[in-house]
């Protein structure tokens, strides 16, 4: 039956950036679909997400790790293998943003964003893929952005990193599809999370953004769960290198 293709029963997943917002929403979605999940973030709030997963009857493991440093990657992989036994799914949601006019943008703000959003993401993909190749199968889902397609305003490093995520997703899909690994991405639209709090409170930007969204509202973490389950499940076995936009219609306007 087709609905069985969306089940994640028995699957083992890693979700980074899962202490809040979109990462937490997707981690809970995977758990509701049947997966055990290792959730990773630098905040102690990661324990809350793990507890919610456990409350659903799945195995929820919290790992506090600083993903600004690529040296954290082996720690994440080791924790997944020790606690879950294997890695079927990786969702790379950890990300940061820095806002400043391009003419004033600092080298530190550039490097900080690129390190988390692109460098660590790539090496997480690489490390997980090595395990998935041994298994002959796996699902990798990277979190891109509307700014994978557009330029944005006063976020040059974020835009560059998310454009890179889209390109990297396609490149890895090309290489790893023969190994049974699906690599795809989700590009969220404007989501009501802590990361966008400044925009939501802006008297100028908030109404302008809302007026551009055909569905008439900002997205929520729950809006990401279905896409994450789809791209992590057998239902998407023939999908490769795709960037799935979840934006309330923004890109179609």
ABEGO torsion letter per residue (X at the ends): XAAAAABABGBBBBBBGAABEAAAAAAAAAAAAGBBBBBBBABAAAAAAAAAAAAAGBBBBBBBBBAABAAAAAAAAAAAAAAAGBBABBBBABBBBBBBBAAABBAAAAAAAAAAAAAAAAAAAAAAAAAAAAAGBEBBBBBBBAAAABAEBGBAAAAAAAAAAAAAAAAAAAAAAAAGBBBBBBBBBBBBBAAAAAAAABAAAAAAAAAABAAGBBBBAAAAAAAAAAAABAAAAABBGBBBBBAGGAAAX
